[in-house]
Amino acid sequence: MDHAVAVPPLHTLTVAGRHERFPVNRVFCVGRNYAAHAREMGKDPDREPPFFFMKPSGAVIDASRDPAVPYPRKTANYHHEIELVVAIADGGRDIAVADALEHVYGYAVGLDMTRRDLQLEARDKGRPWEFGKSFAHSAPIGPLRRACDIGHPANGAITLTVNGQARQSSDISKLIWSVSECIAYLSAYEELEPGDLIMTGTPEGVNAVLPGDVMQGAIDGLDGIRVVVSQGHVEEPRRPA
């Protein structure tokens, strides 16, 4: 088949202990899915229906080899958000909560990197979050652990340190909406497809990082990640509080 322009690259993730790789299709992200994080963002943590935003597949970085992510353009407040990532094996529409985990390929540790100043400006003006959330290199994700090997984690510590100092610490059992519920709710609006990823939300403790900072993220039972912030395009970055 002839193509009018160059074919975009296929973005893939490492599968722990396997030679094959996981092809990334779409990336769905759940907003404010931990009550304490909702409070720190100035929002009510009541269990209202979940909401989602998206990142392009090109935002995904294979974090299995200690990658560097560049400090992005047009921000002075670049934040880390540690998250449990769910990889979809079998698609479907109107998936029941009771059946949702049958559609999961595996799980990984990921970071939803955020241009917080741009996100909050857009939020306050009632505009989309894309410039704050959906940019290149904004989703470093570690090796996937297959559900057939580890089961479906429902609890376990989720942590992030920056330069060895604790920043985020919680438990995935504190998700307001569980993995099963997120899959079921999302599939009622959009048919899920093989290769889709769901980033399930971040706990409290989000804060800024600067060039040279080393982020280390972990979730019990999964492979941790180590990501360095490289120089990129620094525009008077804000120092963490």
Secondary structure, DSSP 8 states (H G I E B T S, - for coil): ---SS------EEEBTT-SSEEE---EEEESS-BHHHHHHTT---S-----EEEE-GGGEEEGGG--EEE--TT-S-EEE-EEEEEEESS-BSS--GGGGGGGEEEEEEEE--EEHHHHHHHHHTT--SHHHHSSTT-EEE--BEEHHHH------EEEEEETTEEEEEEEGGGBSS-HHHHHHHHHHHS-B-TT-EEE----S--EE--TT-EEEEEETTS--EEEEEE-SS-SS-----
